[in-house]
């Protein structure tokens, strides 16, 4: 059974940090590109960060570049999102995604709220 399970969300003050984790199971995670998306109320789902299968190539949306870092540990079947200097505008549900050609798997999402 394919599963992606996110953890690490929560409430944090502006300027704070959080680290999201996404544990994969039921498929060959190391063959899949890893992505983090986010969606806030009334907005479309936004691609935040991507990482290649081996972890050597990463990309970020302009809104998070320089503040967020995506990484992966294929031995643990896990992808991470380190989020620093968080802003209220980062408040959203964050979703983990694994993609390989037509195979597109999603986690259930984890809420991140940035507020004082």
The 8 nearest C-alpha neighbors of each residue, nearest first, counted from 0:
[[1, 25, 2, 24, 26, 3, 23, 104],
 [2, 0, 25, 24, 26, 3, 23, 104],
 [3, 1, 24, 23, 25, 4, 0, 106],
 [2, 4, 106, 23, 22, 21, 105, 5],
 [3, 5, 22, 21, 106, 2, 23, 6],
 [6, 4, 21, 20, 109, 108, 106, 22],
 [5, 7, 20, 19, 8, 109, 21, 4],
 [8, 6, 19, 18, 20, 9, 17, 5],
 [9, 7, 111, 110, 109, 6, 19, 17],
 [8, 10, 111, 112, 110, 11, 7, 109],
 [9, 11, 112, 113, 111, 12, 114, 8],
 [12, 10, 113, 15, 112, 114, 9, 13],
 [11, 13, 115, 114, 113, 15, 14, 10],
 [14, 12, 86, 85, 15, 113, 114, 87],
 [15, 13, 84, 85, 12, 86, 16, 83],
 [14, 16, 13, 85, 84, 12, 11, 83],
 [17, 15, 83, 82, 85, 84, 14, 18],
 [18, 16, 82, 81, 19, 83, 7, 8],
 [17, 19, 81, 80, 7, 82, 20, 79],
 [18, 20, 7, 80, 79, 6, 8, 81],
 [19, 21, 79, 6, 5, 78, 7, 22],
 [20, 22, 5, 78, 4, 77, 3, 79],
 [21, 23, 77, 4, 3, 76, 20, 5],
 [24, 22, 3, 76, 2, 77, 21, 28],
 [23, 25, 2, 26, 1, 3, 22, 76],
 [24, 26, 1, 0, 2, 23, 27, 28],
 [27, 25, 24, 28, 1, 23, 0, 2],
 [28, 26, 29, 30, 25, 31, 24, 76],
 [27, 29, 30, 31, 26, 76, 23, 73],
 [28, 30, 73, 31, 27, 52, 76, 53],
 [31, 29, 28, 52, 27, 32, 99, 53],
 [32, 30, 99, 98, 28, 29, 52, 97],
 [31, 33, 51, 52, 98, 97, 50, 99],
 [32, 34, 97, 50, 49, 96, 31, 51],
 [35, 33, 49, 96, 48, 95, 97, 50],
 [34, 36, 95, 48, 47, 94, 96, 46],
 [37, 35, 46, 94, 47, 45, 93, 95],
 [36, 38, 93, 45, 92, 44, 94, 91],
 [39, 37, 44, 91, 92, 43, 45, 42],
 [38, 40, 91, 42, 92, 41, 90, 37],
 [41, 39, 42, 38, 91, 43, 92, 90],
 [40, 42, 39, 43, 38, 44, 91, 45],
 [41, 43, 40, 39, 38, 44, 45, 37],
 [44, 42, 45, 38, 41, 39, 40, 37],
 [43, 45, 38, 37, 36, 42, 46, 39],
 [46, 44, 37, 36, 47, 43, 38, 42],
 [47, 45, 36, 48, 35, 37, 44, 60],
 [48, 46, 36, 60, 35, 59, 45, 37],
 [47, 49, 59, 35, 58, 34, 46, 60],
 [50, 48, 34, 58, 57, 33, 35, 59],
 [51, 49, 57, 33, 54, 56, 32, 34],
 [50, 52, 32, 54, 56, 53, 55, 57],
 [51, 53, 32, 54, 29, 31, 30, 50],
 [54, 52, 51, 55, 29, 56, 73, 50],
 [53, 55, 51, 52, 50, 56, 71, 70],
 [54, 56, 53, 51, 57, 50, 52, 70],
 [57, 55, 51, 54, 50, 58, 53, 49],
 [58, 56, 50, 49, 51, 55, 59, 69],
 [57, 59, 49, 48, 50, 56, 60, 47],
 [60, 58, 48, 64, 47, 61, 63, 49],
 [59, 61, 47, 62, 63, 64, 48, 46],
 [60, 62, 64, 63, 59, 47, 65, 58],
 [61, 63, 60, 64, 47, 59, 66, 89],
 [64, 62, 66, 61, 67, 60, 65, 59],
 [65, 63, 61, 66, 59, 62, 60, 67],
 [64, 66, 67, 63, 68, 59, 61, 83],
 [65, 67, 83, 63, 64, 84, 82, 68],
 [68, 66, 82, 81, 63, 83, 65, 64],
 [69, 67, 81, 80, 70, 82, 66, 65],
 [68, 70, 80, 79, 81, 48, 50, 67],
 [71, 69, 79, 78, 54, 68, 80, 50],
 [70, 72, 78, 77, 79, 73, 54, 69],
 [71, 73, 77, 75, 74, 76, 78, 70],
 [72, 74, 76, 75, 29, 71, 77, 28],
 [73, 75, 72, 76, 77, 29, 71, 28],
 [74, 76, 73, 77, 72, 22, 71, 23],
 [77, 75, 73, 23, 74, 28, 22, 72],
 [78, 76, 22, 75, 21, 72, 71, 23],
 [77, 79, 71, 21, 70, 20, 72, 33],
 [80, 78, 20, 70, 19, 69, 71, 21],
 [79, 81, 69, 19, 18, 68, 82, 20],
 [80, 82, 18, 68, 67, 17, 69, 19],
 [81, 83, 67, 17, 16, 18, 80, 66],
 [82, 84, 16, 66, 85, 67, 15, 81],
 [85, 83, 14, 15, 66, 16, 86, 82],
 [84, 86, 14, 83, 13, 15, 16, 89],
 [85, 87, 13, 88, 89, 113, 14, 84],
 [86, 88, 113, 89, 90, 114, 13, 85],
 [89, 87, 86, 90, 113, 91, 85, 39],
 [90, 88, 87, 86, 91, 85, 113, 112],
 [89, 91, 112, 88, 111, 113, 87, 39],
 [92, 90, 39, 38, 111, 37, 110, 93],
 [91, 93, 110, 38, 109, 37, 108, 111],
 [94, 92, 37, 109, 108, 36, 91, 110],
 [95, 93, 108, 36, 35, 106, 37, 96],
 [94, 96, 35, 106, 105, 34, 21, 36],
 [97, 95, 105, 34, 104, 33, 35, 94],
 [98, 96, 33, 104, 32, 31, 103, 34],
 [97, 99, 103, 31, 32, 102, 104, 100],
 [98, 100, 31, 102, 101, 32, 103, 97],
 [99, 101, 102, 98, 103, 31, 32, 97],
 [102, 100, 99, 103, 98, 104, 97, 31],
 [103, 101, 99, 100, 98, 104, 97, 31],
 [102, 104, 98, 97, 101, 99, 105, 96],
 [103, 105, 97, 96, 98, 102, 106, 3],
 [106, 104, 96, 95, 3, 107, 97, 103],
 [105, 107, 3, 95, 4, 108, 94, 5],
 [106, 108, 105, 94, 4, 109, 5, 3],
 [109, 107, 94, 93, 106, 92, 5, 110],
 [108, 110, 93, 92, 8, 5, 6, 111],
 [109, 111, 92, 8, 91, 9, 93, 112],
 [112, 110, 8, 9, 90, 91, 92, 10],
 [111, 113, 90, 10, 9, 114, 11, 110],
 [114, 112, 87, 11, 12, 90, 13, 10],
 [115, 113, 12, 87, 13, 112, 11, 10],
 [114, 12, 13, 113, 11, 87, 10, 112]]
